[in-house]
Amino acid sequence: MTERKKVMCVFGTRPEAIKMAPLVRELERRAGLESLCCVTAQHRQMLDTVLEAFSITPDFDLDIMEARQSLYTITAKALLGMEQVLQRAKPDLVLVHGDTSTTFAGALAAFYAQAPVGHVEAGLRTYDRYSPFPEEMNRTLTGDLAVLHFCPTAANRDNLLREGIQAGIYRTGNTVIDALKTTVRPDFTFRTPLLNRLDYRDKKVVLVTCHRRENYGPPMEAIMTALRRLAQDCPEVELVYPVHLSPVVQEVAHRHLDGLENVHLIQPLDVLEMHNLMARVYLVLTDSGGLQEEAPALGKPVLVLRRETERPEAVAAGTVRLAGTDEEEVYALARELLENRDSYEKMAKAVNPYGDGRACVRIADAIEYYFGLRAAPPEDWQG
């Protein structure tokens, strides 16, 4: 029997883990592939909750997180740690996801080891190298290093073609839709007691996340002021905000929102709680990339707390609106969706453009085709 090809998935943050976990599981099911998993633990606690939820035990754990870590330390420690892992494991293919510092460091380390790189969630672009920062350059540089490009949408594929990348491109849908198929359950009981007590039927529960580096400073101050006004002016609304562990985010969130009866500042949620909370809320306000894909799949309108998005497909489809970071704009758009049923229904019932839950199957099929383990490439997702 031909020796199995080693495919190593590398990730380090909670969002990466959510999207890579179902792919790790799909690779394990392929007889001709040996699935390996390496985590950098760029985000230790938040990563571990996802590993636990999907029952994944990494083969390698770099455990790089440190207090007050910087982009320099994250990248350097991940790169040096990956050198040792690659020397030991000698993978035939390294898979990285998205746009984090782990993504770029993992791809660069694999390139140095002359191991081919596959980029999951490839081709997203804002074409502003400093927004989102550092994600835009992380994913662009990773695209230059990769030989396989797994694009969620046609627009992502077209971005790569315009950049001169011609080979190894597959349109797969987004693996986060695969993850949602296994995590959302109607009988789910939350470990966070508050979430079991909320009145999702008669109250308008709004999920908020806000943590991106590009929003630090005046943008985040404006967003928090808008949220405070929304809570004060709309007593029928309950704001639930799992506050990121970043000290910067913690300080500004508590300074603006403490003391409001209908605002609940809670600890970050694990993936199971977050997905099941999204399935129950009325509306999502977020600067997260992943939530822009997850919430529309659950029929929830999304206001994006950023000036631009690398996920324009949902904006075009009508499931997402760019609210920006201006206080008045964020406030006005949120009030419109809370009070105008027609505006709300138009977004809630729009078609999700991000996948059919078979992205991992297509990616694994493409990998088998790359190694000559199957005769034909997978069909592109046509959604």
PyMOL commands that set and color helices and strands:
alter all, ss='L'
color gray80, all
select helices_A, chain A and resi 14-28+44-53+71-89+101-112+135-145+154-162+175-183+193-197+213-215+218-233+247-257+271-278+289-297+312-317+327-339+341-348+359-370
alter helices_A, ss='H'
color red, helices_A
select strands_A, chain A and resi 5-11+33-39+60-61+93-97+117-120+148-151+169-171+204-209+237-242+263-266+283-286+302-304+320-322
alter strands_A, ss='S'
color yellow, strands_A
deselect
rebuild
show_as cartoon
